[in-house]
Amino acid sequence: MSELPVVSLRDRVYELMSQLPADKVTTYGDLAAFAGHPYAARRVGEIAHSGPDELPWHRLVNARGGLAVGFPGGQDVQRQLLEQDGIWCDKDWRIVDFEERRWRPRT
């Protein structure tokens, strides 16, 4: 009988982030849940801060659509990167049309 491969949370988060459409954002909690670890949102944040640069980490936001306080370069840099993708933020650092922009990957 063959063994199933063990996929780490980190691997699954990387895989999901690589699928994130260019005009969408996702949340730490959504990624954790779809990676099979619904209570690991904080861990997803740790993974994001050390993840490969080619993934769109700037499109990762909190559960209310707010920009990440710990984003490298700060919220100003995250906002600039989002605007380059055509995603706008309000004066309170939240995604303007969050529910329409929110991506929830299919399992």
Kinemage of the C-alpha trace (Angstrom):
@kinemage 1
@onewidth
@group {chain A} dominant
@subgroup {mainchain}
@vectorlist {calphas} color= white
{ca met a 1} P 0.000 0.000 0.000
{ca ser a 2} L 1.458 3.369 -0.972
{ca glu a 3} L 1.772 6.161 1.527
{ca leu a 4} L 0.178 9.520 0.889
{ca pro a 5} L 2.630 12.408 0.646
{ca val a 6} L 2.824 14.653 3.676
{ca val a 7} L 2.174 18.253 2.699
{ca ser a 8} L 3.139 20.896 5.200
{ca leu a 9} L 1.076 23.968 5.972
{ca arg a 10} L 3.850 26.045 4.412
{ca asp a 11} L 3.704 24.057 1.152
{ca arg a 12} L -0.076 24.324 0.988
{ca val a 13} L -0.008 28.095 1.664
{ca tyr a 14} L 2.582 28.571 -1.091
{ca glu a 15} L 0.450 26.513 -3.456
{ca leu a 16} L -2.689 28.518 -2.679
{ca met a 17} L -0.905 31.877 -2.964
{ca ser a 18} L 0.422 30.863 -6.371
{ca gln a 19} L -3.198 30.401 -7.493
{ca leu a 20} L -4.427 33.778 -6.208
{ca pro a 21} L -5.902 35.728 -9.152
{ca ala a 22} L -4.271 39.095 -9.869
{ca asp a 23} L -7.407 41.100 -9.068
{ca lys a 24} L -8.205 39.356 -5.767
{ca val a 25} L -7.108 39.368 -2.141
{ca thr a 26} L -7.375 36.645 0.467
{ca thr a 27} L -7.147 36.522 4.243
{ca tyr a 28} L -4.816 34.777 6.643
{ca gly a 29} L -7.777 32.817 8.006
{ca asp a 30} L -9.069 31.814 4.579
{ca leu a 31} L -5.649 30.466 3.612
{ca ala a 32} L -5.330 28.600 6.890
{ca ala a 33} L -8.775 27.024 6.490
{ca phe a 34} L -8.270 26.027 2.871
{ca ala a 35} L -4.847 24.624 3.731
{ca gly a 36} L -6.600 22.322 6.187
{ca his a 37} L -5.629 24.193 9.369
{ca pro a 38} L -8.554 26.508 10.189
{ca tyr a 39} L -6.996 27.849 13.395
{ca ala a 40} L -3.569 28.627 11.970
{ca ala a 41} L -4.113 32.185 10.668
{ca arg a 42} L -1.257 33.522 12.794
{ca arg a 43} L 1.041 30.810 11.448
{ca val a 44} L 0.040 31.787 7.886
{ca gly a 45} L 1.227 35.295 8.739
{ca glu a 46} L 4.582 33.926 9.848
{ca ile a 47} L 4.843 31.920 6.635
{ca ala a 48} L 3.983 34.979 4.552
{ca his a 49} L 6.714 37.083 6.168
{ca ser a 50} L 9.346 34.494 5.298
{ca gly a 51} L 7.924 33.244 2.002
{ca pro a 52} L 9.371 33.488 -1.492
{ca asp a 53} L 9.284 36.951 -3.048
{ca glu a 54} L 7.596 35.780 -6.249
{ca leu a 55} L 4.303 35.112 -4.464
{ca pro a 56} L 1.784 37.990 -4.127
{ca trp a 57} L 2.006 38.410 -0.351
{ca his a 58} L 0.804 42.009 -0.666
{ca arg a 59} L -2.657 40.622 -1.494
{ca leu a 60} L -2.924 38.911 1.883
{ca val a 61} L -5.120 40.916 4.296
{ca asn a 62} L -6.878 40.483 7.615
{ca ala a 63} L -10.418 39.149 8.089
{ca arg a 64} L -11.969 42.612 7.695
{ca gly a 65} L -10.022 43.445 4.558
{ca gly a 66} L -7.460 45.528 6.423
{ca leu a 67} L -3.862 45.848 5.326
{ca ala a 68} L -1.218 44.014 7.313
{ca val a 69} L 0.447 46.032 10.046
{ca gly a 70} L 3.561 43.857 9.794
{ca phe a 71} L 3.915 44.020 6.009
{ca pro a 72} L 7.570 44.595 5.016
{ca gly a 73} L 7.804 48.304 4.241
{ca gly a 74} L 4.555 49.014 6.068
{ca gln a 75} L 0.992 49.608 4.989
{ca asp a 76} L 2.034 52.374 2.574
{ca val a 77} L 4.093 49.900 0.542
{ca gln a 78} L 1.338 47.286 0.650
{ca arg a 79} L -1.181 49.895 -0.554
{ca gln a 80} L 1.093 50.909 -3.442
{ca leu a 81} L 1.517 47.287 -4.530
{ca leu a 82} L -2.226 46.674 -4.334
{ca glu a 83} L -2.941 49.797 -6.388
{ca gln a 84} L -0.555 48.498 -9.059
{ca asp a 85} L -2.890 45.480 -9.230
{ca gly a 86} L -5.956 47.733 -9.503
{ca ile a 87} L -7.029 47.049 -5.916
{ca trp a 88} L -7.899 50.175 -3.924
{ca cys a 89} L -7.871 50.919 -0.206
{ca asp a 90} L -9.834 53.458 1.795
{ca lys a 91} L -8.368 55.956 4.271
{ca asp a 92} L -8.590 53.320 7.030
{ca trp a 93} L -6.279 50.911 5.154
{ca arg a 94} L -9.095 48.542 4.121
{ca ile a 95} L -9.835 47.060 0.707
{ca val a 96} L -12.625 49.176 -0.824
{ca asp a 97} L -14.709 46.341 -2.292
{ca phe a 98} L -13.432 43.630 -0.006
{ca glu a 99} L -16.266 41.089 -0.317
{ca glu a 100} L -16.122 41.291 -4.122
{ca arg a 101} L -12.312 41.054 -4.155
{ca arg a 102} L -12.060 38.302 -1.540
{ca trp a 103} L -10.831 35.029 -3.014
{ca arg a 104} L -11.754 31.784 -1.396
{ca pro a 105} L -10.018 28.961 -3.222
{ca arg a 106} L -11.898 25.814 -4.064
{ca thr a 107} L -10.756 22.762 -2.219
